[in-house]
Amino acid sequence: MRLSIGTGRRLAALALAACLLAAGHPVWSGGTVVTATARPGVQASPRAPLRLTYFIGTGAVDGTARQSDRELATWALEAWQRNVDGAFTLEAAPEREADLRLYWVSNDASLYGQARRTGTGDRPQAVVVVNPDMNGLGPVMAARTTADPLLRDVIVYLTCLHELGHALGLAHTDDFADIMYTFGAGGDIVEYFDRYRRQLMRRADIASVSGLSPQDVTTIRTIFRQP
């Protein structure tokens, strides 16, 4: 089953910018629809940071998402927030009131994740969906994530980080070092996840190892640049 959002609308009705499977590997392709270039700077005074609210869903209907995945999504939000030099704050909010809403979707959608901007102004407002089902990554990665549960959490976390980057206004890059790198540019997809996995000793380390590159940080600070 597909994820139901709020009033029961199915994911297919969202027309999201999809990160679809291609050539045996999922690829991120949402950024060109979310935003083709970095948005003009959001004017946020250092003394009055922009207050962003968020909502994280409880899990996919078929149970592929875990309750602990909500923590991974929260850590991804906090990673972006830590790197904007105080330009915005984050606060959990009810679903209908949240600027950023993240949901989980089962693998029948054949994707890593998707993001769709819902606002019309400079304020970031978006719907994000993330697929936590590792069976869609092919038999090798499915076997590896079964043998190494932390790798599974790495993939979910980095997918949240990437899609929330789109939600905040970042576009794709062709630099393999960036979290916003597009798999459509080629590169070693397995290594994309493994390089982050090698930095961790335990799951809790994810909260302090952002996964952002220097260019990711520069871009998010440019988008939310201080006046």
N, C-alpha and C positions, 0 to 999 in steps of 0.2 A: 504494500500500500504506500501511497505517497503521503507526505506530510500534510496535515491539515493546519491551516493558519487561522487562528482566531475564530472567524465566523464559519469555518468549514470550507473555505476556498481551497482548491487543490493547487499544488505547486505548479502544475502545468499552466494554470491560468495567470501566473505571475509574469510570464514572459521575461524571465531573468536572463542576465548575461551569463551564459553557461560556461563551465569549465569541463569540456566534454572529453570522452575517450577518443584517442586517435592513435593509429599504428601500434596498438597494443598497450598504450600508456595513456592515462588521463592527462589532459593538458589544460592549463589555465588560459581562458580567453575572455574573461569578463571585463578586463580593464578598458578596452576600447569602447565599450558601451557605457560603462560607469562614468568614464571621463577620458578624453583623448589626451589631455594635457593637464598639468597641475592647475588647480583652480586658483583664482586670484586670492591673495592673502586674506584670511579671516581676521578682521581687526579685533584683537583681544588684548586689552591692557594687562600688563603684568600684575596690576593690583586688582583686576577684575577678569579673571580667566573665564573663557566660555564654558558654560555648564552644559555638558552633554549627558543625556540619560540613555540607559540601555536596558534591554530585556533579553534574557537567554531562555529558550524553550527547554522543557524537561526531557525531551527525547523523541526519537522516531517511533511511529506507531508500531513497527514490527520489532522494536526492542534492540536494534543494532547500536543505538547510542546508549551510553552508560550515564548514570547520574554524575559520575566523576568527570565526564566530558564537559560539564558546565564549568568546572574549575579551570579546565584547559582554555575554554573560551574567555573566561574572566582574565586569566593570565595574559592572553593575547591582547585584550583591550588595555590592560595595565602596561604592557610592554610599549605600546604606542604612546600612552599617556606619559610614561616616564621620560620619553625622548622628545617631547615638544616644549621643553624649557618652561613649563608652567602655563602654557597657552590655553589648555582646557583641563577641566576636571571631569570625572566620571561618577555617575550616581545611578544605582539600580532604580527602575521605575516600573509601574504596571505596563503591560503590553501595549495598550492603546495610547499611552502617553510617551513611550520611549522614542528617542531619536533614532537609535540603532537597535534593530531587532534581529536576533540570530536564532535560527531553527535548525533542526536536524532532519535529514532526509535519507530514506533507505536507498540501497544501491540500484533499484530498478530505474533510477534516473541516469545512471552511467556517468557520474561526474565526481570530481573532488569537491567542488563548491561553486557557489554562484553569489553574485552581488547585484543589487539593483538600487540605484538612487531613487528616493521617493520624494525628496524635497525639491524646491525650485530656486531657492536662494543659496547664499553662501553657507548656511548652517548645514552641517552634515546630517542627512537623514537617509536611512537606507534599510533595506531588508537583505539579510545574508542567510544563505543556507549552506550547511556543511554535511558531507557524507562521511559517516564514521565506519562504514562497512568495508573492511579490508579485502573482501572476496572479489571486489571489482578491480583490484590492482594487478590481477594476474596470479597464476599459481605460485610463482617464486616469492613474490612479496607477501602473498597470503600466508605461505608457509613460514616466512621469516618473522612476520608479526605475531604469528601464533607461538613461535619459539621464543620470541623476544617481545613481551607485552609493552615494554618501554618504547620500542620502535613504533608500535601501533599508536601510542600516545603522542609521539613526536609528529607523526603524519597528521593526526587530528589537530594538534596545536599549530603546526606550521600552516595548515590549510586555513584555520581560523585567522591566523596572523595575516596571511595573504589577502583573504577576502575582506577582512576588516580594513586593510589598507585601501582597497578599492572603495569601501564605504566612506572612508575619510578623505578620499579625493585623489589617491595615488593611481597612476596608470602603470601598465606593464613596462618592464625594461628588458633589454637583451643582455644584461650583465649577469652572469651566472652567480655572482656573489650576493645579489640582491634577493630579498624575500619576494620582491615584486617581479622577479624574473619570469618570463613566459616560457613554458615548455615548448611552445611552437618554434622557438629559436634553436632547438636542438639541445645538446648537452646531456650529461649523465644524470638521468632522473633519480636513479637509486642513490647516487652520491649526494644529490641535493638534500636528501633526508639523512643519509649516513653521516655527513659532516657535522650535522647538528647533534645527532645521537652520540657521537664520540665525545662531545663536551659534557655529557651527563653521567653521573654516577648513580643517581636515583631520580625518581619522578619529581620530587620536590625541587630539584635543581632547575626545572623548566621555569619556575617563577622568577628566577634571577638571571637566566641566560636568554636574552631577548630573541636572538635569531635575526636581528636587524643588521644590515650592513651600514657602513658609514654613509653611503649614498642614500639608503632608505631614510636615515636620520636627517640628512640634509634636506631631502625632499619634503618630509613631513613638517620640518621647521619652516621651510619656505612657504608651504601652504598656509600654515598657521603663524606666519611671521608676526613678530611684535611690531607695533608702530614705532 
